[in-house]
Each structure stands twice: as C-alpha cells, then as structure tokens.
Amino acid sequence: MHLIWLWLISFTGLALAVNPHRLAPSRLKESVVPPKQWKKYSSYPADSRIELRIGLVQPHIHVLENHIQEISDPDHERYGRHLSKAEVEDLVAPSEESTQLVNAWLKSFGIEDANTYRTPAQDWIVVNLTVSVAEKMLDTSYNVWKHDDGDLIIRTTSYSLPEYLVDHIDLIQPTTMFARFSNIKATVYSSNERALGQTNTGYARDLTTLTPSFDSQPNCNLTVTLECLQSLYNTVGYIPGAHSENSIGITGYLEQYANQEDLKLFFADQKPGVASPSFDVVLINGGMNNQSIQQAGDEANLDVQFALGLSYPTPGIFYSTGGKPPFNPDSNTELNTNEPYAKWLDYILSQDYPPPTISTSYGDHEQTVPENYARRTCQRFLELGARGVTLTFSSGDEGVGDGESDPKFQTCITNDGKNETRFLPVFPSVTSVGGTRGVPEEAVFFSGGGFSNYPQFTRPWYQSHAVDGFLKKLGEDTYNGLFNRYALCCILNYHQAYPDVSAQGLNFRAFIHGNPYLISGTSASSPTFAGIVALLNDARLRVGLPTLGFLNPLLYKRGMEALNDITIGNNPGCGTSGFNATEGWDPVSGLGTPDFRKLEKVVMEYEVSKNL
C-alpha cells in the first residue's frame, strides 16, 4: 500500500492532482485528556504561524539500544567504546520510504524541502506554517489553553494522519503535550528555618524572596559551600587539569542568565586565588546573554557556580536557549513554539564534540508529556549517552508528587480521565539526582523520587536487582495503587525508578545580584553531582581512557562500593509521607551520595585500552 501511494504521488501528471490528505483514509494518531490545571481559553487565529516538529519512525533504534547496553556495562568487553556522531546518526535515521512519503505529503500542502529544517540524521523535520494549514494536515483544531497560574499555550487534544503515514510518522508536536519544562523550583530559608530538624511544613518560598546569607563557614549543617562539598565528597587534594577533551555543560531556559560578575564574587568568596573565573556562553534559538547584574538568574547562577567551582579548571559552557511559555495570544505572535528543550537537543546532537558532562534542572510532571514524546526524548538522550556524554537531572522538589503530606491539600490527580489519586513522577530523567541535607547526611524532605507510570518505560536491566530489593522491603500493601510497582525488565530505557543518586540540596551559598543568598533544592544537587562526574572524566582522560558516558549501569553494578548509602529521611507528597530512605537503593536518595576517591578507583579499574 505504501509503495502504491508513493507511485501515485510521484507519477507525472498526477503529482499536482493527487492530494493524499484528501484521498487517503485518515486514522487517529494520538489523543489526550488535558491536565486539570489547563482550561480551554480561546481559539487561535488561523493565519498565525506555528512550528510543527515531525518525528519520523526510526527502524534501527533497537540496534542503538543494544550498542549502549554493551558500551555502558562495565563487565562487557566493549565498555567505553563510544560511537561517533556519524555512527549514531546512521542508527537513528528513518527509512528512505518514510522520508519519501512524508516529503510528498508535505509537498501536497505546498511545503517544499527548502522551507523545512531537518536534523542531521533526518529523523526530525521542522516546518513553519500557518495554523490553518496545520489544522488541515492533522485534521484537528488548535486552541489557546490557560493554566491555573496564568500561563498560555497553543495545543490540541487529538490529531490524525493519512492511514498510509501512520507507520512512518512517530509523532508530531506541538499538539498534545501540555508540559512546560519549567525549572525545578528552588527554595530559600530564613535563618530560623534552616535548622536540621526543620519539617516540611511551610518550608518553601519562591526565589523572589531571597534570604541573605551571612555564614560562609564550611559547615554543611548550616551552609553548603565548595569547601563543605569537597570535604564531604572526598575531592580534597585532587587537582584536575584543563584537559582539551573535558568540559562541563549547564543548560539554561526561561530567560535565566548566568552572570560572569556573580561567578567572580562566588570564587572570591569560596575559591580565592583564581584570578578570572569565567565560562563560555552558547546562544540557541534566540537565547540571550543579559549580563546586567539585576538580570542574573537564581537557577542559572546556582548551577554554574557550583558545577564550575567543584570541577575547576575544567572549562564550563552555559547554554542559553530561547523560547518559553507563556506567550500573549493577542500580540499577533508570528511564531509560537513552546518547546525550547527540543531546540536544545537539536543543537547539542548536531555538535561534533558535546561536553562529556551536562547538568539540567528543568522538568515537569510526567503525565503532562505524551508517552510517545517522552519515549522519543529518551531516545535522543540515548544518542548522547552512546557518544560518551553523561546527563544529570534534578529529581524534583515535590517529594512523590506535590510535596503535600496533608491529604486535605494534595493535588496528585491523574489526567487520564479517571481522576485517580496517584504519585506524580517527574520527567525527564537520565541520571537522576535527589537531595540530601546535613552531616551525617539524610534524605531531604523535598527530594523527588518514585516510579514512572508509563508502561513503555519498563524497568531497565541495570535497575532490576536494586529496585526489586526496595519493593520487597516496602511490601505489597504499602501505597498500593499509588505508583507503578509491577513494571517488568529488561529492555533498555532511561526512566523508570528514580532518583539514581543524590547530593546535598539544602542551604547552598550562591551569589545573585552581587550578594550571597541561601538556595535549596535538587536544582543544587544535580550540578553538584555533575561536578564530581567532570572530575572523574578528568581522571580517565589524563591516562588515555574515554569519558564515562551513560553512567547508570556502572553506578548500579559498582556504586555500592563507592557511594555513601543514605538510610534516614523521606519525601512526603500526595497526602502521604512518601517513601523512606533505606539501606541500598530507594526512591528518595537513590544509591547514595558520591565518594570521589572511591568512585575514582571504580572508574579506573575498568581499563578499556586493552580492548580498543
């Protein structure tokens, strides 16, 4: 059938007359129930423009999964033998038939190849077109949707495709995705709220009410500084080099700008003797680099200061990616695309040499992300992992869902039409980093953790033993029906049970707007762990070993030898007390916090040079 349609479309004399959209039967491709926080607000002008991202089916993606399973397994002879950019692109490319059929379909609506953007692997096609044409192509209607907090986005709740294209197009967005990929909300504490015994009641304040910090002493029970982290995580005495193949990347969105002057103040305060600390800035999708001291971003500064401070002199790169909700539908917006995260992935995958370590502190509840989009995003992470890149993500600051332990205030309701109470996992996640506090360390109450609710995200092979052990201790009846405990292994995937590891997340002394403040959240934990990974990459590169790449199999197979197990604490939410930290892996603190010297020994034990 596919070949018949391709012949009809290309046949001389019929190319202009045959419109497969009108003649071919259509089939529903996807439909969703919007999250309850989103309400239909208004229609959207038909002559306004929108940017569609068309993901073509990748017939060889399972081959890439097999590759990364082998090269990330420390017990496999291929461990560390990462793939090149060209090799990865060959494995994620669509079939020639898919490309031709989709090209012909686009041309039938007047969209020529020259008016599209295509990723290097040709697996994504990006089209700028009017809403009226998009609605005809997808047999749908776009509307403006308004969130309870006022944000506005353009979405539809379902779309269809010509039947002959359904098996060639994986997904099209923006259509059914109601995620905003906002920054993991950090919190601040006044001096009388930061004691180690503080409960989770009333702890959070928005970062617009920053609390000054006057305590710069290296005491992790009061204030977290570089000296505190270096002592706690055993990096004292290790002096990394500025290796030409090593760097650390920090992602920035939503007009968050990392300030160079604040970085200098941070180093003067916590790492004196460094003359001119700085970082490179890469602008993506109209991103900006506003260096006005008053425009410094709390999230951006926190991430950059601690990631670069721990890994100095490893070169740092801050990615400022433009595009963000909300938008103003009355401002005659020429182009609307609320997916800056996809733009960043387009960019980083197109680079020949991306940073070996990249930290991200942005995400949203998993249920706001359609399952096929979540799967496809994980596959893009897979591409980076296969090329030797380690990705760390904050696990979230709302415990198992909304941070509310009182059932009267919980908001964890599913958006599948059933309106059931259920834990709300965070997306995305690769190496997920939860939060701890104090010395000795315990899990901090806001540490996000739990289990994916999507059946496609079956438990990866490397997690099976650790997660099964936790579930056995938890018991069958605890939180029955509130989370997905029955996922089976063993296909490779990034996101099932999280977090994988953890690091300090309470009372970080960062400089913002020229002054020190205390900031808390797993937004601090991810760059902290990423800084440790950058040091491990330095240790490997200086003896000719490749970078670590996808880290999780190594952590789950060898991590208990080199991580500090956290056994105290819990992460309340959804009207419950959440999960408890226990011996071994748990969905509060993961496998534990890093001990650099022990991790260094682990990652240096697996010599791969003899296999190269």
N, C-alpha and C positions, 0 to 999 in steps of 0.2 A: 504493500500500500504506500509506504514511504517513497519508494522509487517511482511509482506511478505519479504521485503528486509532484515530485521533483521534475519528472519528464514534462508534465503539463505546464509547469511554471516556466520552464526554460525553452519550451518549444516555440520556434519562430512563428510569429503571428498570434500566439496565444498569451505571450508574456504580459501584454497590456490588458488583455481582455479577462484573463483568469485572476480572480481575487480569492485566494484560499480561505481568507477570513469569512467571506460571504458564502462560498460554496461548500466548504468542508463543514461537517457537523462539529459542534463545539462540545467540550467537556469541562466540567468544573475542576479547576486545578487546586484551589485552596479556599477555605472559608474559616473564619474565626468568630468567636464571641468577644467583643472588646472588653478589656478590664473595666470593672465597675467604676473606676475613677475617671474614665473617659466618657464624655457625652457628646452626641452629635450636636454641632454648633451651628453650621450653616452650609450651604452649597459652596462650590468653588468655581470661580469664573472659568468658563470653557476655553477662553483664549489665553489664559495664564499658562505658563510653561512649567513643566515638571521634568525631572531626570529619572528615567527608568534604568534599573540595573538588571540585566537579564543573565542569569546563571545557566550555562549550558551543562548538560549531563556529562560527567567525567567517567568514561567507561573503564579507565585503568586506575581509579583511585585506590582500589584494594591492593594493587601492586605497591603503591607508595606506602600504604599502611604496613605491608609486610617488610618493606625496607626499614622503616623507622623502628619497627619492633625489634629488628635484629641489631641495628646500629646504636640503639639506646639501651640494650640489655648488656650489663657488664659481664655476663657469663657467655656471651656469644663471641665467636671469633671475629665478627665484623664490628665489634663495639668501637664507636668513634669514627668509623669510616663514612663521614657525611657525604651527601650527594651535592653535586654542583647545581647552580641555578638552572642551567640548561637541562640537566637530567630530571630535575623536579618538574620543570615546565612540560617536558615530554610526557610525564606520567599524569599530569592533571589536564592535559589538552582534551577538548571534545573530539568526537569523530568527524571525519570530513562530511559525512552525510548530515550530521546535526548542523554543522556550520552552513552548509549549502541551503538546507531547508529553512533555517532561521533567517539567513540573508534574504532569501526570496520572499519570505513573509514580510520582512521589514520593507523591502522594495515595493511590495504591493500597497503599502501605505505612504509611498513617496519618500522613504528613508533610505538614502544611499550610504554606501560604506564610508564615504568621505565625511559624513556627518555623524559618525559614531566614534566612541573611544573603546579600544579593546585592550585588555590586559595582555602582557607578553605571551602568556600561554593560550590566549584566545578563548579562555573559559568564561570570561565575563564580557558582555557587550553593554556599553553605557550609551543611552540615547536621550538627547534633549528634544522634547516635542511638546506640543500643546496638550492640555488636559483633554480636550475634545477628541483628539486622535488617540490618546492613551485609552480613553473610555471605549472607543470603538474597537481597538485592538484586543482589549481584555474583557469586553462585554460586561462592563461594570460602571459604577458611578463613584466619583471621588467626592468627598465631603471634608469640611473642616471639623475636627474634633477638639474638644476643650477638656483639659484635665481639671480636676478639682482645685488644683493650686494655680490655675490660670493659663498654663502652657497650651499652645495651639499647634496642631499638626494636620497634615493632609493625609488621609488614609481611606481605604475601602475595606469592607469586611469580607469580600469574596471576589474572585476573578476566574475567568475561563479562558481556554485556549482552543484553537482548532485541534480536533482529535489527533490528527497526524503529527502534531508537535508535542503532545503531552509527554511522550517518552524521550524527547530531545531537549526540553527545557526543564531544568530542575526547579527554578523559582524565579519570580520577578518581584522586585521591591523598588520603591516603597509601595506596598499595597496593604498587607495585613499585619505589619509589625508595628506595635504600639509602644515599643521600648524607646527610652530616651537616652540610654547610656550616660546618665549623669555621673558626676564624680561621687565616689564613696564619701558620704558626708562625715567630715571630721568633726570633733567636738572639742570644747575647751572647758577648763575647770578653774574656778577661783581658788584661792589659797585654802579656804576651809572645806573644799570639796575633793581635794586630791589625795586625801589620806588613803592608805592601802585598804582599809576596811570599808570604804565607801560602797554602798549598794548601788544598784542600777536605777533606783528611783530618782527621777528628776536630774539625771546626770548631764544631759545633753543641752548644749546651747548652740545655736547657729554660729558660724565663724564670724558673723558680722559683729559679735560681741566679744572680741578677742580679749583675753586676760593677760596683762603684762607678766613677764617672768623676771624675778629678781635673783633667783637661785641658780648659779652656774656650776655648783659643785657636782662632781661625778657620783651622785648617789641615785641609783635607779629607783629607789623608793620615793624619791621626791621629784627629781627632774632627770630626764634622759638626755644625755649629751653624747658626743662621739667618744669621749674617754670612758664613759659608763659602758657603752656598747662594745668598745674594743676590749675592755676588761671582761665583761660578761660573756662575750662570744669568742674570746681567746684569740684575738688577732694581734695582741701586743707583741711588738718585736718583728712582725712581718713587714717588710718594706717592698711593696710592689714596684715594678718598673713601668715606664710608659711604653709598653710594647706596641709596635706598629699595628698588630693584628687584634689588639684588645681595645674595647671601648664599652661604655655603658649608656643605654638609651633610656630616656624618660618621656612618656607620652603626655601631651597636654591638649585639652579640648576646652570648649565652652568659654573662650576668651580668658583662659588662665595663662598669665605670662610669668615666666621665671625671671627674676631681677638680678642682674650681674652685681649691682652695688650691695644688695642684701647678701649675696653669696660672700662677698669680701668681708662684710661685717661678721657673718657667721664663722668664717675661717679665722678672723682675728680673735674672735671670742673663744673658739674651740680647737683651732688648729693653727696657733700662731707660728710665724716663721715662713709661711707660704706667701710669697710676695704678691702675686697677681692671679689668684684662682679665677677660672673662667670656664665657660662651656660654649660649644657651638650651638647654633640655632638653625633648624631646618623648617622652612615655612611650607605648608601643604594646604592645598585647596583654599587659598586666600587667607591662610593663617597670618597672624601679625606678631610683632615683637616689640610691644609697647614697653619701653624702659622707664617710663615715668614712675617714680618711686611709689606714687599713690595708686598705680595700676598693678602693682605686684600681686600675684595670685597666691593665696594661702596654700592651696593644694600644690601648685607648681613649685613654690619656694621650698616647702617641706620636702617634697620628693627629691628635688635637685640637690638641696643642701646635704641631706643625709646619705643619699646614694653616692654623691661625689666625695663627700667627706670621708666615708668609710673606705672608698676604693682609690683615693688619691695616690699617685698622679695619673691614674687611668683616665683617658680622655672621656669627656661626657658630651652627650648630644641631647638637646631638648627639642622635641618635635611639636611645633605649634600648628595644630590642624584647625582650619576654619570651618564654619558651618555649624549651626546649632539651633535647636528649638529654644524658646518659642519664636514664631515669626508673626508678623502682622498681616493678616489676610486682606486688610483694607489699604495696604500701602502699595498695591499693584506690584507685588514681588515678581520679578522677572523669572526667577528660577527658584524652586523650592526643593531642597533635598536635605532631610534631617538625619543623615547618616554619615557624620564625619568619621566615625570609626571605620567604615568601609573604605573611605578615601585614604585613611592612613594605611590600611592593609594593601590597597592598590600600590601606594608609594613604596612601602618597605619591601614588598615582594618584587618590585621592579629593580631593586638595588643589587648590584653585584656583591657587595660586602656589607650587609647589615650588621649592627652591633651584636656581639655574641651574647649580651645580656640586655634585656629590655624590661622595664617595670611599668605597670599600668595600675591606676587606682580609680578606674571608672567601670560602671556596670549597671545592671538593673535586675529586677526580679525576672527569673527565667520564664514565667508564664506570659510575660509581655512580648516574648520573642518567639515567633512561629518555629515549630520544631525543625522544619526543613532549613530555615535560615540559620538556626543555632548549629545544626549539623554541618552546614556548608561553611560557617565561620570556623568551626573546629577543624575542618579540613584545611583551611587556609593557615591555621596555626600549625597544623601538621607539616605543611610545606616549609615553614620556618624552622621547625624542630629538625627536619631532615637535613637542613643546611647548616646545622650547628648552632642554632640560636636558642637560648633559654629565655622563656617568657614567665615572669612572675606577675600575679594579680592579687590585689587585696580581696579578702574573702567577704568583706561587707561589715557594716557596723550595726546590724539589727538582729543579732543572735540568729535564731532559726527562722526569722521572718519579718517581724516588725519591732522587736525589742520590748514588747509589752508582756509582762508576766501576769498582769491582772486580766482575767477573762473578760471583764467589762469593757476593756479598751482595745482588745486585739482586733486586727483588721486583716487577718490572713484568710481571705476568701478566694476560692478558685474562680477563674473566668472561663470555665468550660461549659457554662450554662447550668451547672449543678449547684453552684454557690456553696460548696462544701468548705468547712474549715480544714486547712492543710498548711503545713510548713511551706514557706516560700523560698526556695533556693535562689542563689544569685548566679547570673550569667554575665560575662563569660568567665572561664577559668581554665588555666593550663596547669602551672604550678601555683596552687592557691596558698596564700599566706594569711593565717589567722593572727590573733593578737594575744599578747601576754602582758603581765604587769608585775612589778616588784622583784625583790630578791629575798629569798628564793622565788623563782618565777611560778606564777599560777596563771591560768587562762583568764583573760579579762572578760568581763560580763558581756561586752558588746560584740565579741568575736563571732563573725558569721560562720555558719557551718551547717552541713546537712547532706541531703541526697537529691540528685536530680530526679524530677518527676517524669522526664521524657523516656519512653520505652526504648528509643533508639540509642540512648546513652547507657547501654549496658555496662556493667562494671568491668573496667579494664583488667587484663590478666595480672598486672603487677599489683593491683589493689586487693585481689581476692582474699588472700590469707589474712591480711591485716584487718580488713573491713568485716570479714566473717567472724573474726575473733571478738571484735567490738559488739557485733549484733548478738552473739551468743551470750555475752555478759549482760547486755541490755535486757534480754528476754523477749519473748514473743508478744507479750501483752502491753509492754510499755509503748505508749504513743501509737497504738495500733490504728492504722488508717490515716495517720497524720503525715507519714512520709513513705517513700518507696523503698521498702526493705528487701523486696524479692527480686531485684534485678539479677540476672544471671551473667556470668562471664562467658566468653572470653575474647570478644573482638576488641581491637584496639580503639580506644577513644579517650579523650582527654577529661571528660567531665562527668563524673558520677557521684562519688563521695568526696567531700571537701571539708576543711582545708587539707592540704598535704603536709604543710609545715607551719611554723608560727615564729613570731619575733615580737619584741617589745612593741607596745602600741599606746602607752599612756604617758602623757606629760612630756612630749618632745619639745626641747627648747629650740625654736626656729626663729629666724629673723624675717619680719614682714613690715614693710613700710618704714624701714630703718630702725625698728625696735624689736626686742626679743619678746616672744609670746610662747605660751604653752599650748601645744596642739596634741590631740589624741585621736586615735582611730587606726584601723588596719591600713589606712592610707599611709601611715608611717611604717607599718610592718613590712609591706611589700618592697619599698626601696631599701629598707634595711637588709632584708634577706638578699635582694639583688646585689647590694654592695658586697656581701660575702661571696656570692657566686662570681662576681667580677674578680675577686682576689683568687679564687680557685682557678679560674681561667688563666690568670696571670701565672700561677704556679705551673700549670700544664704547658702553656705556650713557651715559657722560658727553657723548657727541656725538650721542645720539639713535638709535644703532644697536641692533638686537636682540642678545640673547645668542647665544653660538656654537652651542648645541645639540649635535647629534651631530657630533663633531669629526673622525672618521676620514677622510671624503673630502677635507676641507681639508688634513689632515696628509699624505695620500699624494699629493695633487696639488701642494702647495706646500711641504711640510715640509722637503724637502732644502735649501730656501733659508734655513730658519730653525732647523734642528736641528743639534746637534753630532754628526756621524757617529762612531760607536764601532766601531773596527776590530780591537780586541785583546780576547781573552778567550774563554771557552767555558763551557758549562753541563752538566757531566757528570751521568750518571744511567743507570739501567737497564743497568749493566755496560759503558757506553761513555763516551767523552769528550764526548759531546753534540755540539751544533752550535758552530761557530766564528763569532765576530763578523767581519764583512767590510764592505767598502765598500757603502753602500746598506743596504737593509733586511736584517735577519737575525733568526732566531728565538731570539736571546739578548738583544739590546738594541733590537730594533725599528728604527725610523727614526733613533733617537738621542735625545739629551737636549736640553732646551729652551734656547734663547737668547731671553729675553723681548723684548728690543728688536727683534730680527729678526721674532719672531712678531707683535709689536705692529704692525709695518709691514705684515706679510702680512694680518692680520685687519682692518686699517683700509683696505687697498687696495680691498676689495670693498664699495664703498658700495652699499647696497641702498635707501637712502631715495628715490632717483630712480625705483625700481620699485614703491614702495609706493603 
